[in-house]
Amino acid sequence: MTSATFGPGATVFSSTVLRIPVPGRTPPFTLAYVDVDDGPRILAHVDGPDEPLVPGSRVALAGWSEHGDPVVQGTGP
């Protein structure tokens, strides 16, 4: 394996809002599968309103959650 750097831009593949209790998480919260520019598809938490993101919309990698999960933020259409 070799190190690689991707992003920070990404395109939303799909998204959902979880409104049920999950251990260690407070509902509701939004998750999205995003295709990172020149990189992999990842599952990330969405920093923003608890609304699903529109497939094809643009987001940016914004760091890591307190649980170590990738976080994305919307950047526009």
Backbone torsions as a table, in degrees:
resi	resn	phi	psi	omega
1	MET	NA	152.5	175.4
2	THR	-127.7	151.5	177.2
3	SER	-68.2	148.0	177.7
4	ALA	-146.6	151.1	177.2
5	THR	-121.9	134.6	-178.7
6	PHE	-128.2	163.0	172.4
7	GLY	82.3	-164.5	14.4
8	PRO	-86.0	-6.8	-178.0
9	GLY	-77.2	153.1	178.6
10	ALA	-156.6	161.2	178.2
11	THR	-118.3	134.0	-178.9
12	VAL	-69.7	128.1	174.2
13	PHE	-92.3	-47.2	175.8
14	SER	-159.2	164.1	-175.9
15	SER	-155.4	153.9	177.7
16	THR	-152.4	159.6	173.9
17	VAL	-111.5	124.9	176.4
18	LEU	-91.9	124.4	-177.9
19	ARG	-116.1	12.4	179.1
20	ILE	-110.2	153.6	178.2
21	PRO	-65.2	135.5	174.6
22	VAL	-129.3	132.8	-177.5
23	PRO	-50.8	128.5	178.2
24	GLY	83.2	-0.3	-178.3
25	ARG	-129.2	145.9	178.0
26	THR	-105.9	117.4	179.1
27	PRO	-75.6	159.5	-6.2
28	PRO	-82.0	155.8	172.0
29	PHE	-149.1	153.9	-173.5
30	THR	-106.0	136.2	174.4
31	LEU	-120.5	151.4	176.8
32	ALA	-146.4	139.8	165.7
33	TYR	-86.3	128.0	-179.9
34	VAL	-128.4	144.2	174.5
35	ASP	-95.0	107.0	-178.5
36	VAL	-70.8	136.5	-179.9
37	ASP	-53.4	125.8	-179.5
38	ASP	55.8	29.2	-177.7
39	GLY	-146.5	-159.3	-175.6
40	PRO	-83.7	173.0	169.1
41	ARG	-91.9	129.6	-178.6
42	ILE	-129.2	158.1	172.0
43	LEU	-95.8	126.5	-176.3
44	ALA	-135.3	154.0	171.6
45	HIS	-81.7	148.4	-178.2
46	VAL	-105.5	125.9	175.6
47	ASP	-89.4	106.2	-178.2
48	GLY	158.2	-166.7	-179.6
49	PRO	-58.8	150.9	178.7
50	ASP	-80.3	70.2	177.8
51	GLU	-136.0	141.8	177.6
52	PRO	-64.1	146.8	176.7
53	LEU	-85.0	148.9	-179.4
54	VAL	-77.1	128.1	175.5
55	PRO	-54.1	137.2	-178.6
56	GLY	93.7	-14.1	179.1
57	SER	-74.2	159.4	-176.3
58	ARG	-96.9	141.1	175.4
59	VAL	-136.2	170.9	176.3
60	ALA	-131.7	142.3	173.7
61	LEU	-62.8	132.1	-173.3
62	ALA	-124.3	12.7	178.6
63	GLY	118.9	-149.9	-174.2
64	TRP	-129.0	146.3	176.3
65	SER	-75.1	172.1	177.0
66	GLU	-63.4	-17.4	178.4
67	HIS	-97.0	2.8	179.3
68	GLY	87.4	13.4	178.8
69	ASP	-90.0	145.6	175.2
70	PRO	-63.8	146.3	179.9
71	VAL	-124.0	139.5	175.3
72	VAL	-123.2	156.4	175.2
73	GLN	-128.4	144.4	177.8
74	GLY	-66.1	144.7	177.9
75	THR	-123.4	-0.7	179.8
76	GLY	125.6	-173.6	-175.4
77	PRO	-64.8	NA	NA
